[in-house]
Amino acid sequence: MQLHNEKNYVSAFNEKTGRYVRIGKDENGRACYSDAFMGVFPELLDVGIMGHCRHGKSGLCLKAGVQCYQSGSEIHEPNMSLEDFRSIAQQCRGRTYQFALGGRGDPDQHEHFEEILKICRENGIVPNFTTSGFGMTEEIAKLCKKYCGAAAVSWYRSDYTLKAIDTLLGAGVKTNIHYVLSKSTVDEALLRLQNKSESLGSGFPEGINAVIFLLHKPRGLGTREEIITNDNEAFQALLKCIDKEKFPYKIGFDSCSVPALLSLAGTLPEFLDTCEAARWSAYISADMKMLPCSFCAEDEGHTVSLRENTIEQAWHSGEFEKIRDKMRSACPECPNPGRRNYCKGGCPLMPEIVICRDRVKANENKN
């Protein structure tokens, strides 16, 4: 068990179970229901160790109906060096609980993948990663079992998707499915949850730990046409299905979905953690640039070079404070300010992906 005891919060992380707990403190240092707005250092780092996708030209993402937000099929840059990764891990020793390994390609295909996992553990950090599964082998799965907290396989609707899941499960790895929800995929997601369509097979594979739903983002190759909006009936039906039914696996959503879960599903806010960008997490690219979130574009003024700054300096920089200011001041006309305290306006980068009835009402009242 790892513990961070700071001035206005306490956080704890169990590296064996993956359970993470954070409790705010009041002015007298006692536990309270009000969560701290941000940490003194990122407790989760999304580390983009991949600068290119070895399968990009074959168009695996597009064939699977997933529009790569990292433009993996179009950009080819060097992968993160082992020296750079070690520098990141050493700066985070005793301060960051987990690394989510990613970038512009499958992290398990990095030329120094095993060494990267070892460096994480040497510095008390639990590594996790997401992969298409295309290059998954029994040897890689054994490494995951030895070093990783969990692995996620992107739902690419292919034989290699199922093979990768089977290989990871066979090695005893806690395995999740990452499912991108877009206008084109939400119907399939609902049918798989309901297990009603023979043409799609029998829902999701047995033995998985969880299905994590991720909202489609209009970044990279992602188009605005695929964004799920407030009036999407299939999405609303999916939320109702999850609320009523029981599944042999856990169900999760990315933090971008929190406004929808609060306003459409009525989920108790105490069970949700909204956008953590620049508050509890950050992204580092393969060329050592730190941004609040992996969906930040480098030309938006939130990028800090780690060639010239430390991670701590980047975390407390003006570039990161811009994102925090957006969350602090978001949705001033929200008709449900109590709920707004939990969602903080949703994504501060792409307001078009925020699914929220309260925002619609506020805009209607304004007009």
N, C-alpha and C positions, 0 to 999 in steps of 0.2 A: 504494500500500500504506500502510495506517495501522497504527501500533504503539502499544501501551500497555505500558510497562515499570514495573511496580509492585513493592512490597516482596516479595510472596509469589507473584506470577504474572506472566507475559508473555502478552499477547494480540495477535493481528494479524488484520487484515481486508483482503482484496483487493476493493476496490469495483467492479472490472470483472468478476470471476468470481463474487463472492459467497462465496468460500472464507474460512472463519473458523477460526482455530487458537488454542487456549489451553493454556499449559503452566505447571504449578505449579513453585515454587521451594522448595528446602529451606532450613534455617536459615542455610546458608552462601551462599545466593543462586544455587545451582546447580539446573539443571533436574531435576525428579523426576517420578515417576509419580503422586504424590498431587496431585489437583487442589485449587486453592484453593476454599474454601467459598463466597466471595462476592467481588464486585468493590467497588472504592472508590466506584463510580458506575455506574448502569445502562448496560450496553453496547448494549442493545436497549430501545427504548421503544415500547410499543403505544399510539398516540395516537388516542383516539376523537374524531375531528374532527366526527363526525355526531351530532347530538343527537336526530334523528328520522329516520324512514324514509319517503321520499316515496311508496313503494309499499306501506307497511305496511297500509293499509286494504284493499288488494286481496288480502292474504294470500298473497303469493308464496311465503314460506317454508313455510307450512302446506301449500299446494298441492303443494309439492315434497317434502313429507314431512320437512321440517326444522323443528324447534321452536326459534324464535329465543330465544337465551339473554339477549338484551338487551331482550326484550319490545317489539320495534320496532313492532308493530301496535297497541300500547296506550299507549305513552308518546310525547309530542310536545313536545320541548324545543328551544331554539335550537341551531344548529350552533356549533361553536367559531369565535370571531372570529379574524380575521387577526392582530390585535394580540396576542391570547393565544398563538396558534401561534408567532408570531415570538419571543415571550418564551421559550417552551419551547426553540425551536431555538437561540437565542443562549446559553441556559444550558448546552446540551449540546454546543456547539461544541468540537471537540477531545477530547471525552470519550465521546460515544455514536456508535457506528458506523452504526446503522440505526434508522429509524422504520418501524413497521408501522402504516399508516394504517387506521383502522376506525371503530368506534362503532356507533350505532344506525341504520345505513343504509349505502348504497353510497358510499364516500368519493369515487369519481370523479364523483359528482353534487353535491359541495359547490360552493357558489356561487363559491368562490375556489380551486378545485382547482389551476389552473395556477400561481397565485401561491404556493400552499402547496408545490408541488413545487420551485419556484425557490428559495424560502427554505431548503428542505432542502439543496439543493446549494450555496447561498451559504455555508452553515455546515458544509460538509464531511460532510453526513449523506446516506446513501443511502435514498430512500423506496421502500417496497414497499406493496402493498395487496391486499385481497381484495374482490371485487365479485360481485353476483349476475349481472352482465352485462346486466341489463335495459335500462339506458340507455347501453350502450357504443356509441361512434361511432368512425369513422375518425380524427376530430380528436383524441378522447381517447386513442386508441391511439398516435397520433403523439407526444403528450405523454409517454406512458409510455415509448416507445422513447427519447425524448430525455433523460428525467430519472430513470426508475425502474430499480431493479435487476431486479425481476421483478414480475409481476402474477399473482394467483390468482383463478380463477373458481370460485365455489361450485357444486357439482354439483346443479343444480335440475331436472334431467330435463326440460328444455323446449327449444323451438326457439331461444329467445334465449340459452340456455346455449351451445349449439353455435355460434351466430352470433357471440357475443362471443369465444369461443375462436378462431374463424377470423379475426376482425377483428384480434385481438391478434397472432396468428401472422403474419398478412399484413403487419403493420407491423414484424415482426422482434423482437417482445417475447418475452423468456423467460417462458413461460406455464405455470403449474401448475394442477392441479385440486385443490380442497379438498373432500374427501368425508367427511361426517359418518357415523360408524359407530354404528348403533343396532340394537336388536333387529329393527326393520322394514326396515333397509337392508343389513345385513351379507350376506344371501343374494345380493342383487343385486351387491354388490361382488365377491363370490367368482366369480359367473358372468361378470362383465365381465373379471376377471383371467384366467379360464380361456377366455374368448371362446367360450362354448358355447351361448349363448342367442340365437337368431335374433330373438326378440321384443324383445330389448334392443338390437339393433344389434350392430356389430362392436367390442365392448369399449369402449375409450376412444379419443378422437380422435387421429389421427396427428399427429406433430409437437410434441406437448406435451413439456415438460421433465420433469415429475414428477406423480405422484398422491400427495397427502399425506392420510393418513387421520387424522381427528380423532375422539376418543371423544365420544359424546353426553354432555352434562352436564345434570343436573337443576337448571338455573337459568333464571330468567325463565319462558318458556313451556315449557321442557323438563320432561318428566314423568319420574318415577322408574321408570315401567313400561317405558321404552325403554332403560334402562341395560343394557349388556352385562355379564354376570356370568362367573365362572370356568368354569361348566359349559356355556357356549354353544358348541355343536359347530361351527356355521358359522364362528365367529370363530377357533376352533382350526384349522379346515381352511384358512381364509384365510392364517393365519400359515405353515402348512406349504406352501401353494402358493407364497407369496412366497419361502420358503426354498429351494424346489426349482427353480422356473421362472425363466426369463430374460425380461425385458420390454424393449420398445423405448423405455421411459421409466424414470426413477428412481422408487423407492418410498420414501416417508417416513411417519413417524408423529409426532404431537405428543408433547410430553414427558410428557403424562398417561398415555401408553401404555407407558412404560418398564418398570414392574413386570411387565406382561404379556410384553413382549419378553424380559425376563430369565428369568422363571419358566416361561413356556409355550413360547417359541420357542428359548430357549437362546442368544440373541444375545450375542456377546462384549461385555462391559460397556464395554470401551475405545472402542467405536463409538457409545456412547449418552450422552446428556446429559439428566439427569432434570430435574424441575421447577426452573425458573430464577426463579420468583417471589421477589422481594425478595433474590435472590442475584445475578442478572445482568440481570434485566429487571423492568419495572414497567408499570403502565397509568395513563394520564391521561385522564379523562373530558372531555366537551365543556364542562362547567362548571368545569373546572380543579380537579378533585379527583384526587389521586394515590393509587393502591392497589397492592398487590403484584401483583395479577393482574386481568385483565378479568372473571374469574368471581367475584371478591370482591363480596359484598353490602355496601352502605355501612353497614348496621346491625350489621356483625360486628366493628367496632372496629379496622379496619385502614386507615381513610380519613384522609388528611391534606390540608388545603386549601392549594392553591398561591396563594391570594389572601393568605395570611398567612405562608407558608413558601416557601423556595426548594426546588428539586428535590433539592439535596444535603441540605438539612435533613430533608426527607421521607424520603429514602433511609436516613438514620441515625436515624430516629425510633423511639420505643418501639412505635408501631403496626406498623412493619415488622419490628421485632425479634421480635414475637409469632409471626409466621409462621416466622421462622428458628428460633426455639426449638422449634416443633412439628416441624420437619424434623430438628433435632439429636437430639431425644428419641424420634422415632417408632420403633415396632416394637421395643421393648427385648427381647422374647422371640423374635425372629426366629431360626429354626433355621439360617439361612444368613447370619451377620453380614457375611461378606465381600461378598455380593451386596447386602446392605442398605446398605453404604457407598456403593454406586453409585445405588441407587434412592431412598435417604433416606425410605423409607416411602411414596413416591408423593404424590398430591395431599394437601396439608395442610388443605384446605378441605372436600373431599367424599370421605371415606374409602369411601363406597359405590361409587365408580367405580374403585377400585383393584383391578385384576385380578391376583391373586397367589396361587399355590398355597401358598407358604410362610406367608402370613398365615392361610390356611385351616387349615393344619396347626397353627400356633401357637394358634389359637382352639380347635381340637379338643383339643389337649393341655391347655389351660387348663381345659376343661370335663371 
